[in-house]
Amino acid sequence: MSAKTILTAENLSVGYSRNIVVDGIRFHVSSGQILTLIGPNGAGKSTILRTICKQLPAIGGTIAVCGNELANLREKDLARYLSVVLTDRLSAERMTCGDVAATGRYPFTGSLGFLTDHDRAVVRSAMEMVGTADLFDRDFREISDGQRQCVMLARAIAQEPELLLLDEPTSFLDISHKLYILSLLRRLVHDRGIGVIQSLHELDLAQKFSDTVLCIRSGKADRIGTPEEIFTGSYISDLYGIRTGQYDPLFGTVEPAGTAGDPQVFVIGGGGAGISVYRRLQRAGIPFAAGVLHENDLEYPTARALASKIVTESAFEPITEKAEQEAAAIMSQCFRVICCTSHFASGNRRNANLRDLAEQTGKLITAEDYWSELSAAESQRPESVR
């Protein structure tokens, strides 16, 4: 089955009154597609979503939903195509979670709003789908923010739309529910052929759960493309103006800034074994060096971000004598050496030489003993300088 275009935006300008927040917006969403909006706080992502669902009038350009001009669609007609989960608080006096979810059926009920058996079955199914069936008879005001988010999603699903519009759907959710909800959206897109437009702050999730990413910056639709096109190079760092720490486009994660200064500790790692040591040294404000690490090693991005000095080797190449000597020179200036691995294959055999050198010079220490040493030194400092 070929995908059909559900929503098209052309030369769209959005904002409040006549004050434009974002302009130059062009995109389309097809059935079976997830489009995610990303960008800094205040860039206008929510304003775009509110314009698409007619909470705000477009300042310029056009929006078409299933071939119909948005401006010409009545609210109830639009609700047959599009359902919305925004970040607004819903006032639900004396309403159960089931009552709230059932309001998603209003486009299909008569003027009196009576639910048929079919409507009730759709609502029950939607609540089961998002894992809130056990909340059906609970007072909506008495559940957590995360549970409310899920109930509102059930309400949107019960509307049986062709397009789901979600503003930060993972807000208030723990990591388990974030993954569950985004996986559910992926399943809905695949199984029911609906389209999804969402905004996300979690860049790692946007990278993993989007088909297309629209980037908003400085009042413009800055870039649109697949995750592979967007999450590359320094673009995300530029988009968000990251100046403290680093963003890793490969894994979609951020690292804080490392501690500057002459390294006090040299860490021999590899294969991920040194990552927890790097992080703890950074939290303690202790500058450290790392090496020798291959540039394709699992822990290389973390070491590059957090270490004050790092000695590297080209990917897939054995560590050279030159790299070993460079590491040994840095190590000679450090007070302690922590070796995080006991396995040395042919490619990193020279790291074993560094470990042996550290042992011969009395600098080698386990991570656990180093933390104990730090704690003991801290306890002996005068209270006035702690």
C-alpha positions in Angstrom: 0.0 0.0 0.0 1.5 3.4 -1.0 1.6 6.1 1.6 -0.8 9.0 1.2 -0.1 12.6 2.2 -2.0 13.5 5.3 -0.8 17.0 6.0 1.0 19.6 4.0 2.4 23.0 5.1 3.6 25.5 2.5 5.3 28.8 3.2 3.8 28.7 6.7 4.3 31.6 9.2 3.2 31.1 12.8 3.0 33.3 15.8 0.8 35.4 18.0 -1.4 38.2 16.7 0.8 39.5 13.8 4.1 38.8 15.6 5.8 36.0 13.6 7.6 33.4 15.7 8.6 31.0 12.9 8.3 31.4 9.2 9.4 29.7 6.0 8.0 26.4 7.1 7.5 23.7 4.5 6.9 20.0 5.1 4.5 17.2 4.5 3.5 14.2 6.6 2.4 10.9 5.0 0.7 7.9 6.4 3.1 5.6 8.3 5.5 8.5 9.0 6.7 10.2 12.3 7.8 13.8 11.9 9.6 15.2 15.0 10.2 18.9 15.7 13.4 19.7 17.6 15.1 23.0 18.5 16.0 25.2 21.5 13.5 26.3 24.1 11.3 29.1 22.8 12.2 28.3 19.1 8.5 27.9 18.3 7.8 24.2 18.1 4.7 24.4 20.3 3.5 27.4 18.3 3.7 25.3 15.1 1.7 22.5 16.6 -1.0 24.9 18.0 -1.3 26.4 14.5 -1.8 23.0 12.9 -4.6 22.1 15.3 -6.3 25.6 14.8 -5.6 26.8 18.4 -3.7 29.7 16.7 -4.5 31.1 13.2 -1.7 30.9 10.7 -0.1 34.3 10.0 0.8 33.3 6.5 1.0 30.3 4.1 -1.3 27.3 4.0 -2.0 24.0 5.8 -3.9 21.2 4.1 -5.2 18.2 6.0 -6.1 15.2 3.8 -6.5 17.6 0.9 -8.7 20.1 2.8 -7.6 23.6 3.6 -7.3 23.9 7.3 -8.9 27.3 7.3 -12.1 25.8 5.8 -12.5 22.9 8.2 -14.9 23.2 11.2 -13.6 22.0 14.5 -15.6 18.8 14.5 -14.6 18.0 10.9 -10.9 18.5 11.8 -11.3 16.2 14.8 -12.2 13.4 12.4 -8.7 13.7 10.8 -6.5 14.9 13.7 -6.2 14.3 17.4 -4.0 16.3 19.7 -2.0 15.8 23.0 -0.7 19.2 24.1 1.0 20.1 27.4 -2.0 22.1 28.6 -3.5 21.0 31.9 -7.0 19.5 31.4 -9.6 20.7 33.9 -11.5 17.4 34.7 -13.8 18.0 37.7 -15.5 14.8 38.8 -14.3 12.9 35.8 -12.7 9.5 35.9 -9.8 8.5 33.6 -12.3 6.5 31.5 -14.5 9.7 31.1 -11.5 11.7 30.0 -10.4 9.1 27.4 -14.0 8.8 26.2 -14.1 12.5 25.2 -12.0 11.4 22.3 -15.1 9.9 20.7 -16.9 13.3 20.5 -16.5 13.7 16.7 -18.5 10.5 16.3 -21.3 11.0 18.9 -24.5 12.8 18.4 -25.4 16.3 19.8 -26.1 14.7 23.2 -22.8 12.9 23.3 -24.1 9.4 24.1 -21.6 6.6 23.7 -22.5 3.4 21.8 -21.2 0.0 22.8 -18.7 0.4 19.9 -17.5 3.7 21.3 -17.0 2.2 24.8 -15.0 -0.7 23.2 -12.8 1.7 21.4 -12.1 3.7 24.6 -11.3 0.5 26.5 -9.0 -0.7 23.8 -7.2 2.6 23.7 -6.6 2.6 27.4 -5.3 -1.0 27.3 -3.0 0.0 24.5 -1.3 2.7 26.6 -1.3 0.7 29.7 -3.9 2.6 31.7 -6.8 0.1 31.8 -6.5 -0.2 35.5 -7.1 3.5 35.9 -10.4 3.5 34.1 -12.5 4.2 37.3 -9.9 6.4 39.0 -10.4 10.2 39.5 -8.4 11.9 36.8 -7.2 14.5 39.4 -5.8 11.9 41.7 -3.3 10.3 39.3 0.3 11.3 38.6 1.4 13.6 35.8 2.9 10.7 33.9 -0.3 8.7 34.2 -2.3 11.8 33.0 0.0 12.0 30.0 -0.9 8.3 29.1 -4.6 8.8 29.6 -4.5 11.8 27.3 -2.7 9.7 24.7 -5.5 7.1 25.1 -8.0 9.9 24.5 -6.2 10.8 21.3 -6.0 7.2 20.1 -9.7 6.7 20.9 -10.4 9.5 18.4 -9.2 7.1 15.6 -7.4 9.9 13.8 -5.4 9.9 10.6 -2.9 12.2 12.2 -1.7 12.4 15.8 -0.3 15.7 17.0 1.8 15.5 20.2 3.7 18.2 22.1 6.4 16.6 24.2 4.6 13.3 24.7 7.4 12.0 26.9 7.2 14.8 29.4 6.7 13.6 33.0 7.4 9.9 32.0 10.1 7.7 33.4 12.5 6.1 31.0 10.5 2.9 30.8 7.3 4.7 29.9 9.1 7.0 27.5 10.3 3.9 25.5 6.9 2.3 25.8 5.0 5.3 24.5 7.3 6.0 21.6 7.4 2.3 20.7 3.6 2.4 20.8 3.5 5.4 18.4 5.8 3.5 16.1 3.5 0.5 16.2 0.4 2.7 15.5 2.2 4.3 12.5 3.1 0.8 11.2 -0.1 -1.1 11.9 -2.7 1.6 11.3 -1.0 3.8 8.8 -1.5 7.0 10.7 0.9 9.9 10.7 2.5 11.5 13.7 3.8 15.0 14.3 5.5 15.4 17.7 8.0 17.7 19.4 10.7 16.2 21.6 13.5 17.5 23.8 15.2 14.1 24.2 17.5 14.1 21.2 18.5 10.5 21.6 14.9 9.5 21.4 14.2 11.8 18.4 17.1 10.2 16.6 15.8 6.7 17.2 12.0 7.1 16.8 11.7 9.6 13.9 11.4 9.2 10.2 11.8 12.9 9.5 13.2 15.6 11.7 12.3 19.3 11.3 14.8 21.7 13.1 13.6 25.1 14.3 16.1 27.9 15.0 16.1 31.7 15.1 12.6 32.0 13.7 13.2 29.7 10.8 12.6 26.1 9.7 16.4 25.6 9.7 16.7 22.1 8.3 14.6 19.0 7.5 15.8 15.5 6.8 16.1 12.0 8.0 17.8 11.4 11.4 20.9 10.2 9.5 21.0 13.6 7.7 20.3 15.7 10.8 22.3 14.0 13.6 25.7 14.3 12.0 28.8 16.4 12.5 28.5 19.5 14.5 25.0 20.5 13.4 23.2 19.6 16.6 25.8 21.5 18.7 25.3 24.5 16.4 21.5 24.2 16.5 21.3 24.3 20.3 24.3 26.5 20.8 26.1 24.0 22.9 29.2 25.7 24.5 29.6 23.7 27.7 30.3 20.0 27.2 29.9 18.1 24.0 27.2 16.4 21.9 28.0 13.0 20.4 26.0 12.6 17.1 26.7 8.9 16.9 24.9 8.0 20.1 22.7 11.1 20.5 24.1 11.8 23.9 25.8 14.7 25.7 28.8 14.8 28.0 29.6 17.6 30.5 32.8 19.6 30.2 35.9 17.9 31.6 38.1 19.3 34.3 40.9 21.4 32.8 44.4 21.4 34.2 47.5 19.1 34.3 46.3 15.5 34.8 46.7 14.1 38.2 45.6 10.6 37.3 46.3 8.5 34.2 43.6 6.0 33.2 44.4 3.0 31.1 41.1 1.8 29.7 39.5 0.4 26.6 36.4 -1.4 25.5 34.2 0.7 27.8 36.0 -0.4 31.0 37.2 3.1 31.8 33.9 5.1 31.3 32.7 4.9 34.9 36.2 6.0 36.2 36.2 8.9 33.8 32.8 10.1 35.0 33.7 9.8 38.7 37.0 11.7 38.2 35.1 14.4 36.3 32.5 14.7 39.1 35.3 15.0 41.7 36.9 17.8 39.7 40.1 15.8 39.1 41.9 16.4 35.8 43.0 13.2 34.2 44.6 11.7 31.1 43.4 8.6 29.2 45.1 6.3 26.8 46.1 4.7 24.7 42.7 4.5 23.1 41.8 3.5 19.6 39.6 6.1 17.8 36.9 3.6 17.3 36.9 2.4 20.9 33.6 2.4 22.7 34.8 4.8 25.4 36.7 7.1 23.1 33.9 9.7 22.9 33.6 9.9 26.7 37.4 10.2 27.1 37.6 12.8 24.5 34.9 14.9 26.2 36.1 14.5 29.8 39.9 14.0 29.8 42.3 16.9 30.0 44.7 14.9 27.8 44.1 11.9 25.7 46.5 9.7 23.7 44.9 7.9 20.7 45.7 5.4 18.0 44.1 5.1 14.6 41.2 2.7 14.4 42.0 -1.0 13.8 45.8 -0.3 14.0 48.1 -1.8 16.7 49.3 0.8 19.3 52.6 2.2 18.0 55.8 2.8 20.0 55.3 6.5 19.4 51.8 6.5 21.1 53.2 4.3 24.0 56.0 6.8 24.6 53.7 9.8 24.5 51.4 8.1 27.1 54.4 7.2 29.2 55.6 10.8 29.2 52.2 12.0 30.4 52.0 9.2 32.9 55.3 10.2 34.5 53.7 13.6 35.4 50.7 12.0 37.1 50.5 11.0 40.8 48.4 7.8 40.2 47.6 5.3 37.4 44.4 3.4 37.3 44.3 0.4 35.0 40.7 -0.6 34.2 41.3 -3.7 32.1 43.2 -6.9 32.5 42.8 -8.1 28.9 45.4 -7.0 26.4 45.2 -8.4 22.8 47.6 -7.8 20.0 46.1 -4.4 19.1 46.6 -2.9 22.6 49.5 -4.9 23.9 51.5 -1.8 24.6 49.0 -0.7 27.2 50.2 -3.7 29.2 53.6 -2.1 29.1 52.2 1.1 30.5 50.5 -0.8 33.3 53.8 -2.6 34.1 55.6 0.7 34.1 53.1 2.2 36.5 53.5 -0.8 38.8 57.3 -0.5 38.8 57.1 3.2 39.7 54.6 2.6 42.5 51.9 4.6 40.8 49.5 1.8 39.9 46.3 1.7 42.0 42.9 0.2 41.7 39.9 2.5 41.2 38.4 1.4 44.6 41.7 2.1 46.4 42.0 5.4 44.7 38.5 6.5 45.9 39.4 5.3 49.4 42.6 7.3 49.2 40.7 10.4 48.2 38.2 10.0 51.0 40.9 9.6 53.6 42.7 12.7 52.3 39.5 14.7 52.4 38.8 13.7 56.0 42.2 14.9 57.1 41.8 18.3 55.6 41.0 21.1 58.1 37.2 21.8 58.1 37.8 25.4 57.2 39.2 24.5 53.8 36.9 21.6 52.8 
